[in-house]
Amino acid sequence: MYDRFNRKIDYLRISVTDRCNMRCKYCMPDNNNIQWLKHKDILSYEEIRDITKYLVSKGIKKVRLTGGEPLVRKDIEVLVHMLAQINGLEDLSMTTNGILLASFAKKLKSAGLDRVNVSLDTLDADTFRKISSLGELNDVLEGISIAQKTGLNPVKINCVNSKYNTDQDIANVKAFGEKNGLQVRVIHQMDLAGGIFTTVEGGQGGNCTSCNRLRLSSDGRIFPCLFNNQSYDIRKTGVEKALALALNNKPKKGYNNQNQSFNQLGG
């Protein structure tokens, strides 16, 4: 399927929760300003499966599960299994902070997950703690190792270049990736409200001219663009109409999004 600028849309990012077990400074709003979604407002696994099945029938080939942190949602491997059964879905992946990955990797692979992206901004334990506020670096490193051994390959590393880490931190992550057969993607810190974003080093994100994605929020809205306030509520309009509106109103270029934070849409 194509949008009004003739860009082929075949990639869906699904935020399964706005909750996270870390509080990374560049991702989460100030703790006093976090307004969590109510459980009743979050899509059930059956709803996510049915929406995804319809979108795949219209041309979606790749699905990535995000959050928040997707591994904090109960029985996430059940959703993975549901999605893996959809005919026509060619690639099923997940972005995770890696804290719980060691204990989930085998279950995710068995359920049908193809691969993972793991967030890693530094190899210094103290810097990691300052950026994340919660969590331990060694848990992430163990998760990466077990994911590779389990076959969730290629394991990709998302390294955010921000004011909270240094050029040396990024160089160390790149060297770690090269040594361990990991694909490192450097993502320059984005600002949704300010409309600040650039292309991803080592990846395809951030290039509006070739954008091929839609986003499904955990409360059932299709977002045609990360840097745009517009969304279409599937529960109100139905998935067919929501998809048509998203395709017809996907902007040529992202500008800003003043209504959401990264924990709600997954970046």
C-alpha positions as CSV (number, residue, x, y, z in Angstrom):
1,M,0.0,0.0,0.0
2,Y,1.1,3.6,-0.7
3,D,0.5,7.0,0.9
4,R,-0.4,10.1,-1.0
5,F,3.3,10.8,-1.7
6,N,3.7,7.3,-3.3
7,R,5.8,6.0,-0.4
8,K,5.4,2.3,0.1
9,I,4.1,1.6,3.6
10,D,5.0,-1.9,4.8
11,Y,6.3,-1.4,8.4
12,L,4.2,-1.2,11.5
13,R,5.5,-0.3,15.0
14,I,3.3,-1.5,17.8
15,S,3.5,0.1,21.3
16,V,2.2,-2.6,23.6
17,T,2.5,-0.5,26.8
18,D,3.5,2.9,28.0
19,R,5.0,1.4,31.1
20,C,8.8,0.9,31.6
21,N,11.1,-0.5,34.2
22,M,13.6,2.3,33.6
23,R,13.4,6.1,33.6
24,C,15.9,7.1,30.9
25,K,16.3,10.9,31.0
26,Y,15.9,11.4,27.2
27,C,12.8,9.2,26.9
28,M,10.5,9.6,29.9
29,P,9.0,12.8,31.0
30,D,9.6,14.1,34.5
31,N,8.2,11.5,37.0
32,N,5.7,14.1,38.3
33,N,4.3,14.6,34.9
34,I,3.7,11.0,33.8
35,Q,0.1,10.1,33.2
36,W,-0.1,6.4,32.7
37,L,-2.8,4.8,30.6
38,K,-5.5,3.0,32.4
39,H,-5.6,-0.8,31.9
40,K,-9.1,-0.6,30.4
41,D,-7.8,1.7,27.7
42,I,-4.9,-0.5,26.5
43,L,-5.5,-2.8,23.5
44,S,-5.9,-6.5,24.4
45,Y,-3.7,-9.0,22.7
46,E,-6.6,-10.2,20.6
47,E,-7.3,-6.6,19.4
48,I,-3.6,-6.2,18.5
49,R,-3.7,-9.5,16.6
50,D,-6.8,-8.6,14.7
51,I,-5.6,-5.1,13.8
52,T,-2.3,-6.4,12.7
53,K,-3.8,-9.2,10.6
54,Y,-5.9,-6.6,8.7
55,L,-2.9,-4.4,8.2
56,V,-0.8,-7.3,6.9
57,S,-3.6,-8.1,4.5
58,K,-3.2,-4.6,3.1
59,G,0.6,-4.7,2.7
60,I,2.4,-4.5,6.1
61,K,5.4,-6.9,6.0
62,K,7.4,-6.0,9.1
63,V,6.2,-5.5,12.7
64,R,8.2,-4.3,15.6
65,L,7.0,-4.4,19.2
66,T,7.9,-1.5,21.4
67,G,6.8,0.3,24.5
68,G,7.5,1.8,26.9
69,E,9.3,-1.5,27.6
70,P,7.4,-4.4,25.9
71,L,8.8,-7.0,28.3
72,V,7.0,-5.5,31.3
73,R,3.6,-6.4,29.8
74,K,2.4,-9.7,31.2
75,D,2.7,-12.7,29.0
76,I,4.2,-10.8,26.1
77,E,5.3,-14.0,24.5
78,V,1.6,-14.9,24.0
79,L,1.2,-11.8,21.8
80,V,4.4,-12.7,19.9
81,H,3.0,-16.2,19.2
82,M,-0.3,-14.7,18.0
83,L,1.5,-12.3,15.6
84,A,3.9,-14.9,14.4
85,Q,1.0,-17.0,13.1
86,I,-0.2,-14.2,10.7
87,N,0.2,-15.2,7.1
88,G,2.1,-12.7,5.1
89,L,4.1,-11.2,8.0
90,E,7.7,-11.6,7.0
91,D,9.6,-10.0,10.0
92,L,8.7,-9.8,13.6
93,S,11.1,-8.0,15.9
94,M,11.2,-6.1,19.3
95,T,12.9,-3.1,20.7
96,T,13.8,-3.6,24.4
97,N,16.0,-2.0,27.0
98,G,17.4,-5.5,27.7
99,I,16.9,-5.5,31.5
100,L,14.6,-8.6,31.3
101,L,15.9,-10.0,28.1
102,A,18.0,-12.8,29.6
103,S,14.9,-14.4,31.2
104,F,12.7,-13.8,28.2
105,A,14.9,-14.6,25.2
106,K,14.2,-18.3,24.9
107,K,10.5,-17.8,25.3
108,L,10.4,-15.1,22.7
109,K,12.3,-17.2,20.2
110,S,10.1,-20.2,20.8
111,A,7.0,-18.0,20.3
112,G,8.2,-16.8,16.9
113,L,10.1,-13.6,17.5
114,D,12.8,-13.2,14.8
115,R,15.2,-10.6,16.3
116,V,15.7,-7.8,18.8
117,N,17.1,-4.3,19.1
118,V,18.6,-3.5,22.5
119,S,19.2,0.0,23.9
120,L,22.7,0.5,25.0
121,D,24.2,4.0,25.4
122,T,27.3,3.3,27.4
123,L,29.5,0.5,28.7
124,D,30.2,2.4,31.9
125,A,28.1,1.2,34.8
126,D,27.9,4.5,36.6
127,T,26.9,6.4,33.4
128,F,24.4,3.8,32.6
129,R,22.8,4.2,36.1
130,K,22.7,8.0,35.7
131,I,21.0,7.8,32.3
132,S,18.5,5.1,33.2
133,S,17.9,6.0,36.8
134,L,17.0,2.3,37.3
135,G,18.6,-1.0,36.2
136,E,22.0,-2.4,35.9
137,L,24.3,-2.5,32.9
138,N,25.3,-6.2,33.5
139,D,21.7,-7.3,33.1
140,V,21.6,-5.7,29.6
141,L,24.9,-7.2,28.6
142,E,23.7,-10.7,29.8
143,G,20.5,-10.2,27.9
144,I,22.4,-9.4,24.7
145,S,24.6,-12.4,25.0
146,I,21.7,-14.8,25.7
147,A,19.7,-13.3,22.8
148,Q,22.5,-14.1,20.4
149,K,22.9,-17.6,21.8
150,T,19.1,-18.1,21.5
151,G,19.1,-17.1,17.9
152,L,17.4,-13.7,18.0
153,N,19.7,-12.5,15.3
154,P,20.8,-10.1,14.1
155,V,20.9,-8.5,17.5
156,K,21.0,-4.7,16.9
157,I,22.1,-2.1,19.3
158,N,20.4,1.3,19.6
159,C,22.8,3.8,21.0
160,V,21.4,7.3,21.7
161,N,23.8,10.1,21.3
162,S,22.7,12.6,23.9
163,K,24.0,15.1,26.5
164,Y,24.0,12.3,29.0
165,N,26.8,10.3,27.4
166,T,30.1,11.2,25.6
167,D,31.8,10.5,22.3
168,Q,33.9,8.0,24.1
169,D,30.8,6.2,25.4
170,I,29.6,5.9,21.8
171,A,32.9,4.8,20.5
172,N,33.1,2.1,23.2
173,V,29.6,0.8,22.2
174,K,30.6,0.7,18.6
175,A,33.8,-1.3,19.4
176,F,31.8,-3.6,21.6
177,G,29.4,-4.2,18.7
178,E,32.2,-4.9,16.3
179,K,33.9,-7.3,18.7
180,N,30.7,-9.2,19.4
181,G,29.0,-9.3,16.0
182,L,26.3,-6.7,16.9
183,Q,24.9,-4.1,14.5
184,V,25.2,-0.7,16.2
185,R,22.8,2.1,15.2
186,V,23.6,5.6,16.6
187,I,20.4,7.6,17.1
188,H,20.9,11.3,17.8
189,Q,18.6,12.5,20.6
190,M,15.3,13.6,19.3
191,D,12.8,16.1,20.7
192,L,9.2,15.4,19.8
193,A,7.8,18.8,20.9
194,G,10.6,20.7,19.2
195,G,10.6,18.7,16.0
196,I,14.3,17.8,16.3
197,F,15.4,14.6,14.6
198,T,18.0,13.4,12.1
199,T,18.6,10.2,10.2
200,V,19.9,7.2,12.1
201,E,23.5,6.3,11.6
202,G,23.5,2.6,10.5
203,G,19.8,2.5,10.1
204,Q,16.9,3.9,8.0
205,G,14.9,5.9,10.6
206,G,14.6,9.7,10.4
207,N,14.6,9.9,6.6
208,C,11.2,11.3,5.7
209,T,11.5,10.9,1.9
210,S,11.6,7.1,2.3
211,C,9.5,6.6,5.4
212,N,7.7,3.3,5.2
213,R,6.0,3.1,8.6
214,L,2.9,3.5,10.6
215,R,2.6,3.4,14.4
216,L,-0.1,1.7,16.5
217,S,-0.3,3.1,20.1
218,S,-1.2,0.9,23.0
219,D,-4.5,2.6,23.3
220,G,-5.5,1.8,19.7
221,R,-4.6,4.8,17.6
222,I,-2.8,4.8,14.3
223,F,-0.2,7.5,14.0
224,P,1.0,8.2,10.4
225,C,4.1,10.0,11.7
226,L,6.1,10.1,14.9
227,F,6.6,13.9,14.6
228,N,2.9,14.7,14.1
229,N,0.0,15.2,16.5
230,Q,-2.5,13.5,14.2
231,S,-3.8,10.1,15.0
232,Y,-6.8,8.0,14.2
233,D,-8.7,6.0,16.9
234,I,-9.4,2.4,15.6
235,R,-12.0,1.8,18.4
236,K,-14.0,4.8,17.2
237,T,-13.7,4.6,13.4
238,G,-12.8,0.9,12.8
239,V,-9.4,-0.2,11.5
240,E,-10.3,0.2,7.8
241,K,-11.2,3.8,8.1
242,A,-8.4,4.6,10.5
243,L,-5.9,3.1,8.0
244,A,-7.3,5.1,5.1
245,L,-7.1,8.3,7.1
246,A,-3.6,7.6,8.2
247,L,-2.4,6.9,4.6
248,N,-4.2,9.9,3.2
249,N,-2.9,12.2,5.9
250,K,0.7,11.0,6.4
251,P,2.7,14.2,6.1
252,K,5.5,14.6,3.6
253,K,7.8,15.6,6.4
254,G,7.6,15.4,10.2
255,Y,7.4,18.6,12.2
256,N,6.6,18.1,15.9
257,N,4.4,16.1,18.3
258,Q,3.4,18.0,21.4
259,N,0.9,15.4,22.7
260,Q,3.0,12.3,23.1
261,S,6.3,11.2,24.7
262,F,8.6,8.4,23.6
263,N,7.4,6.0,26.2
264,Q,3.9,6.2,24.6
265,L,5.0,5.6,21.0
266,G,8.3,3.8,21.1
267,G,10.5,6.2,19.2
